[in-house]
Amino acid sequence: MSSMPITSFALDPHDRTLLADPYPVFNRLRDSDPVHWSDLGYWVVSRYDDIRSVVMDRVNFGQGDFVRNIQLLYGPDFDVMSHSAYRWLSEVFVFQDPPKHTRLRGLVTQALTARRVQAMRPRIQQITDRLLDRIESAGSMELIHDFAYRLPTLVMCDMLGIGEDEADDALLTALNQAIADGFLVIELRALPADELALANRQISFLEDFFAGIFARRRTEPRDDLATALLQARDNGEGLSEREMVTVAIGLFGAGFETTAHMIGNGMLTLHRHPDQWRRLVADPALAASATEEILRFESSLTATYRTAFHDVAVGGTTIRAGDRVLALTAAGNRDPLKFSDPDRFDIGRSEAKHLSFGGGIHFCVGAELARLEGEIALATLARRLPGIEVDASEPAWRGLLFRGLERLPARWPAP
């Protein structure tokens, strides 16, 4: 491997070579320039321990000034808050610092408890089986849209109290497309005018949709996540109407992006390593560890951002107060100092924890749900469709920060 330092690095979603296989570049960064200054104006940190030091350090690092961070992409004259997609993003607790982050996250975790998530196991299994019941006899599907997108969307609809009579194909398609389009702003790149206008429209659609759900739950409470969010309290204070809508979009979208692409990336990777697919088919109980290995090896989130609050040393380099830092978690997930033979895909691996859910106060609040959905999806596919084959020849990747497939054709012997 070359030891020449990389002079410029950017998460460019238009770079087809980088999209197809970013890991040679990630590995080179980690090995030759682990605390790299990009000419786009941010640091790129790529070693496991350095990434951990950044994401776990709540004193020296945080989200910082949201408007300033977005203006780094568009220029100082860009009116960030006039765009509904960025206004929504600025209010999501993931992009907040304490004390606001502490209050919002605390209220969300009151509603999205571990007990509530684990209680969903039989329901998630039922949803997964019903999805496969619809398509098993056909002998083929487009795995991303027919299965990977629909599973987390149906699960979140169920948790929010949106019944099967409401969650028809038209609504699911509209919600999936709205999340896909609206979440373009999270790629943290300057969007062309048409893409930004589309993101604004779709976030506005989602805001209206979820506002309607919460309005109904105020008069018709149920044992669901929407009602739990309405009832959550911190020192007697609950979430405002705006905060509930913002949280719902964030939870819905995070589940969609993380879980859907974890399933798609996982099935692609398993079929690029057919011995591991055969291993899972022989023992579907490996689905939980397979999910963790997929999250490490081909994560659906490649990086997370932080802003330095103070001058601080990372990996022997001084990062100045106000500097933006890209913690390249996907590179840390293949750090040979933490993982033996890190470029080997092994669904039975048991080593250091991967970084795909972040860390510290911003550790993914939906991590347990994503893991549960991944485990059930993989185990059920292995059990019910052991002969499934996916077209791994020319995968079309839709993004780099959120790394997932546009499509993944699959077929199996029809019963």
N, C-alpha and C positions, 0 to 999 in steps of 0.2 A: 504493500500500500504506500502511496506517495506521502512524503512528509512535507511537501510544499504547502505553505499556508494558503487558505482560500482568501482571495482578495475581496470578493463580493458575494453576498448570499441573501436571497429573498425567498419567501414563500410565494412563488409566482404560480398561480393556478393555471396560467396559460402555457407553462413550460411542460410540454407533453412528455419529455424524457424524465424530468423530475417527478411528474405525476406517476408515470409507469413504475418507477423504482427509485424512491428517494434515498434508500438506505446507503448506497455507496457514498453519496454526498454527506449524509448525516454521519456516517462512520469516519469519513475523512475530516470533517469538522471536529468531531470528538477527539480524534487521535492527533491531529496536527495543530488545531487552533481552537481549543475547547472553550475559551472565553473570547469570542470573535466579535469585532466591531464591524457591522455591516454599513456600507456606504448609504443605505437607506435610512440610517439614523437610529439604530438600536443595537444592543448587544445580543448575541446569540450564545446561550450557555448550553452545553451538550453532554457533559459528564454527569453520571448519576448522582454522585455526592454533591456536586455543585448545584444541580437542579434542586435537589432536596434542600440544600441550604437556602436557596432563594424562595421556594414555595412554602417552606415551614417558618420562615422568619417574618413574623408579623410586626416587628419593631422597625426593621430597615426596608421592608418591601410591602407594597400593597397595590391597589388599582390606580391610585393617583387621580389626577384631573381628567375626567372622561372627555370633556370637550377638547382639551389640549391634545389628548391622545389621538382623537379622530382627526383633528386638524393637522397632525403630523402626516396624515395620508393625503388630505385634500388641499392643504394650504391654510394660512391663517385667516382668510376671508370667508371660509366655508361656514355657513350658518347651520351648525350641527343640529340644534334643537328644533329647527323648523321642519325636520323630517321625522315623521311618525315612527319609522323603523329605528332611528337612532335615539329618539326620545324614549321609546320603550326600552331599548337596550341599556340606556343610562340608568334606568330605574330597577333593573334586575339585580337582585342582591349579590349575584356573583361579581358584578362590576362595582360594588359598593365597598367602602372601608368602614371599620367600626367608627362610631357606635351604630350607624344605621344598618350596616351589614349584620351586626350581632342581633339587633331586634328582629329584623326580617327573617333571618335564618332560624332564629329561635322559634318564631311563630310557625314557620313552615314545618320544622321538625316536630312540633307538637301535633301537627296534622298527619304528616307522612312518617308515622312511627314504624319501627322495626316490626312491631306486632301486626300493624295493618298490612305491611308488605308481605310478611310470611303467611298471613291469613289469605292472601291472594293466590297462593300456590295452586290449590285445586281449580280455581277459576282460570288462571293462566293456562293450566293444562287443558281445560275444557275448550278455551278459545283456540289454542293451538291445534287440538284435534279437529275442531269444526272447520278451521281453515283448510286442513289437509283433506277432510272429508269431501270438501267441495271440488278438489282438484285431483285427488289421487287416481281416479279412474281415467283421467285424460292422458296420463303418462308423460306430461310435460307441463312446465310453467316458466314464467319469467320470474325467477326467485325473488328479486328485489321488490318489485311492485306487487306481485301476487301473494307474497308471504312475509318477507322481512319488513316491509313498510307497514303492512296491515296488522301484524301482531302487536307491536308496542302501541300503535294508534288505538286498536280495540281495547287493549288493557287499560290505557289511560282514560279512554271514554268510559269504560266500566267503573273505574275508580272514581271518576267525577260524576257518576250517576247518569250518564247518557246511555239509555237502554238500547237493546239490540233493535227495537223498532225504530229508533231515531238514527242509529249509526248504520245507515244503508250505504250502498256502494258510492252513491253520489256525494254524500257527506264525507265519507272516508277519503275519497279522492280529493275533494276540496280542501280538507284539513291537511292532508299530506302535501299537496302542492303549495298551500299557503305557508307551511313551515319551511319547506325547501326553498321557496322564493324569499320569504321574510328573513330567514337566517343567513342570507347572503351577506348581511352586514357584519356577521360575526367572523367572517373570514378576515376581517380587519385589513382590507385593501380598499383603495379608492374604486368605487363602483362607477361604471359608465352611467350616463343619465337615465337610460332606459331601464337598466337593472335596478337602480335606486328607486325610480318611480314605481316599478313593480313591487319591490320590497315594501315601500310605503303603503301601497294599496293592500297588500296581503296582511301586513301587521294590523292595519285598520280593520280589515275583515275579522281577524282573530280577536281583536279587542271587543268588537260588537258581539261576536259569537259567545265569548266567555262572560261578558257582562250580562247577557241574557240568561245564562245558566245560573249565575249567582243571584240574579233578581228572582228567579223561580225558587231557588233554595231558601231564600229568606221567608217565603210564605209556605213552602212545602219542604221542610227539612227532611233529610234522609240519613241513613248510615253510610255516608260516602265521603270522599275526600273534599268535595266542594263544600259540604256542610261543615266538615271539620275545620276547613280554612276560615269559614265564617265565624266559627265558635272559638277559635284560638285567641288567647289573651296573654298579654304581658303587662303586669301591673294594672290590670283592668282595661288595657287598651288593645283593641284588635287591629286587624288589617283594614286599611281604607278600601273603598270600592276600587280605586285605581290600583292599589297594591295587590289586591286579590286577582285582578285581571292580569297584571304583569307577572305575578307568580305563576298563574295557571298556564300562560303562554310559555314561560320559561321551563316549567316542569314538562309540559306536553312536548315542547320542541327538543329539550335535552334527551328525553326518553326516545323520541323518534330518531334523532341524529346518532346518539350513542348506541342504542340497542339495534336499530335497523341495520346500521352499517357494520356493527360487530357481527351480526348474523351473516350478512353478505360477505364480508371480509373473511369470516371464519370458514364458510363453505368453499370459497375460492381457495383458501390456503390449505384446507384439508384435502382438497382434490388435486392440489399441486404436490401434496405429500400423501399419496394413496395408502401408504403403509399406516399412516396415522388415522385415516378414515376407516380402514379395516379394523384397526385397534378399537376405535370408538364403537363401531357396529358390533364387535364382539363383546364389548363391555360398555353399554351406555351410561353406566355409573361414573365413567370418566368425564362426563359432560361438564361437571363443575370445574375440574382442573383444566379441561380443554378450553373452557371459556376464559380462564385466567391466562392461559398461554396465547390465545388469540389476542387478548387485550395487550399482552406484552409484545408479541411478534408482529402484529399487523393492526395496530391500534386505530380506532376510528377518530381519535383526537391526537394529533401529532405534537401539539405545543400549547403552551399557555403563556400569557403575558403578565408582567409585573412592572411596577415603577419603583425606582429607588427613592426612599424618603430622605436618606442620609448618604454621605460618602461611605462606602462599604467595600471590603475586599472579598472577591469571589474567585477562587482558584488562583490566588496570587495576583489578580488584577484589580485595580481600584475602579469601581463603578461610582460615578458621581451622582449626587442628589439630583433628582429630576430625570435621570436617564431611563429610557425604556429598555426592558429586558425581555427577550423571548426565551423562555425555558423550553428547550426542545426535548420534550419527554420521550418521544419515539427514539431519539438517539440514546438517551439514558437507559431505555428499556433493552438496549443491545450493548450495554457497556460490559466488556469482558472482565472488568474488575469486580462486577457484581453477579454476572451470569456466566456459567461455564458454557463454552461453545455457543455464544449468544445468537449466532445466525442459524442455528439448528432449531427446527420446529419440533417440539416434544410435548404432547398433550399430558404426559405424566410428570412434567417438570415440577419440582418443589424447591424453590430457592427464594431469593430476596423478592420483596414485593415490587410489582411493576408500578410505574408512575402515571398510568393512564387516567386515573381518577383525580390527579392533582394531589394536593396535600395541605396540611395546616387548616386554617379557618375556612379555606375555600375548597376543601375536599368535597367531591361531588355528593350532593345530598341525595341523589337518586341511585347511588352506586349499588346498594343492596337490591333494588328493583331490577336494575340492568343485569346484574349477575344472575338473578333468579330467572328472568326471561331468557337469557342466553342459555343457561343450563337446560331449561325445559325445552327450548326450541331445538337445540342440538341433539338432546337425548331422544326426542320424539322423531326427528328426521332420521336418525340412525336406526331407530327401532321400526318405523313404519315404511321408510323408503331406503332400505339398505343398498339397493342397486342404483341409486340416483347418481347421475353424472352431470357435472356442470361444464359449460364451455369456458375453459380457462385460457383459451388461445390468445385472445385480444381483449382483455378487460378494459372497460371504459371507466376511468376514474372521474368523479365529479368535483373533487376539491382536494386541497392539500392540508389545510388546517383541520377541517373536518374531512377525513379521508374515507371515502366510500365509493361504491360502484353505481354507475348509472343504470346498469342492467346486468343480469347474469342468467342466461338461458340454461334451463335444466331439464333433463328427461330421465325416465326410469322405465323399467318393464311394466307395462300396464297389467293390472291383476286380471 
